[in-house]
Amino acid sequence: MSAVTRLTLISHAMTEAMAAARFAADEPLSELGLRSVQKADHSTLRADLIQAGPEARTAQTAAQLGLTAGPEPALRDLDCGAWTGSGMGDIAPEQLMGWLTDPDHRSHDGESITALIERVRTWMDTLAQDPQRILAVTHPAVIRATILIALSAPATSFWRIDIPPLSATTLHQRGGAWTLRETALPL
């Protein structure tokens, strides 16, 4: 029996940008997000290593869950470049459709979905070297990328995965392969 790395990813709580369908800048949780995370049952959260994306919303979610998380740059949100702070309706329809259908799209001068997946893959490869229980508070985009990597799914499937605020996704890595273990944690 080979050693197992268990990775549980928690999506940060609600922000104003999420509620308004805007491309988020580094922002704190909304009042709704704060209330939701304060009500969450986090008594079952256990880990050998706890990490969070470097943004305010991930650090704040971790802190509200009673977690002391070290910042991990690889867990940062998808860089939306020039679109940061803009609403979906502010983007030219052909650019938005290009972004939603082509994982290499970069008309916003930010990060492509393909680049995000490769960034996350590199981070996951480092985790697999030391079997342990890892808890990461991060963004829906990062969690989508981990699922695609675990399932060897194409990058074009990125937008077909719905990751709600304060949801948890758990993966196991054993013998060089990641498996999707569960997609819900009672938070």
Disulfide bonds with the S-S distance in Angstrom:
none
